Amino acid sequence: MTDRPSDSDRPLGRVLSAIAVALGLAPSGTLAEKPQTVSPAAAPQAWLAYAAQASQRMAARLSAYDPVAARLRNYLNQLPGADSADGVTLRLSVWVDRKGAVSRVAFAPFAHPEPNDDLQALLVGLDLSGPPKGMLLPMRLGVAIKPAHAPKPTAWADRSAGPSPIVRVRFHAGGEGRV
């Protein structure tokens, strides 16, 4: 059996690797580079504080009283396995740029395109402030969207968006790159 050079040892392989890195399809280095991960227990305190701050801003966005957020919550609450008391938990991978804007969100796609588009529209571009230097990305977050009990109607309440959910976001771990 002969030893074959890796794709990065061939001229065409190097060009394709460079294109993949430039397009954000691969981390810098070789395509075979293993992603780095850090457990929350081993993560620097600055990373955990940033994830907590990011979680709060994402929770506020997902619980907003606007048509897109309300439509997403309604869809999620109708999913099989969604519990009327516990709601649903979304597993998200979140990338931010150097300035702190959410640049990409990855998640298991829904069966319908609208909630996929809604979740992207709600989170991509959200300003989270700049991440700590060297922080591994993406942040892997679990977003628990728990439906709230319907509030008692008032004369001034805008009931068009429905009841507000309780949103919890947890920092899981992970990284495919550094900021």
PyMOL commands that set and color helices and strands:
alter all, ss='L'
color gray80, all
select helices_A, chain A and resi 7-9+11-22+45-62+67-77+113-123
alter helices_A, ss='H'
color red, helices_A
select strands_A, chain A and resi 88-96+102-106+136-137+139-146+166-173+177-178
alter strands_A, ss='S'
color yellow, strands_A
deselect
rebuild
show_as cartoon
